[in-house]
């Protein structure tokens, strides 16, 4: 007998539905990686379709945009509170930086023994090409209205005041990240240890410092809570027709290179 049919027959109990929301890959605005605009329909369905008893987040992300991380996490929290549906996160390979920001949207976080969690910090990287263009006799011409419009120009020598300004911007984002983690993890974090240095922890080490609640995998843990007959409904972004045909292959390759570089930071 189908699940919808059982809901309309008196004295018959439908199996509980658990929505599984996959949050996998680099977090970035636009067409690369995962972002709030791409995930919004999937997140909405996860909290509504099938009247779920819980939403499980399957997270595998090395991070990326702090703004997109914040938007996605805020959407999950908003729907969790509106629908009164608990959220449990399960970390796969990595939930680092923005990936851990997403994990903190859950009420509880679980990981594998080899999962990497943390990296609660902000990073900015680039290159300096001023000597290269000078070697080839290339003259850089930039005209601005506003002293800060040529901020951290990669074709000019690095300026101490630019670095100081960048650090001030990073500190603001870092403060937001720390506030989010502290608000979500609360008294599970130790008072005598600084977890906001950008360091990472593996498996039970993350549990020991309060970044995760335990070691466990999605299906067996959710079945232990809601019964072996629980129905798992997986939700994720739906690719457009052109994406399925492989359109935009060049930009996809570029995004994959950037994503691999992010994963490589954690030895993955």
Buried (B, 14 or more C-beta within 10 A) or exposed (E): EEEEEEEEEEEEEBBBBBBBBBBBBBBBBEEBBBBBBBBBEBBEBBBEEBEBBBBBBBBBBBBBBBBBBBBBBEBBBEBBEEEEBBBBBBBBBBBBBBBBBBBBBBBBBBBBEEBBBBBBBBEEEEEEBBEEBEEEEEEEEEEEEEEEEBBBBEBBEEEEEBEEBBEEEBEEBBEBBBEBBBEBBEEBBEEEEEBBEBEBBBBEBBBEBBBBBEBBEBBEBBBEBBEEEBBBBEBBBEEEEEEEEEEBEEEBEEBBEBBEEBBEBBEE
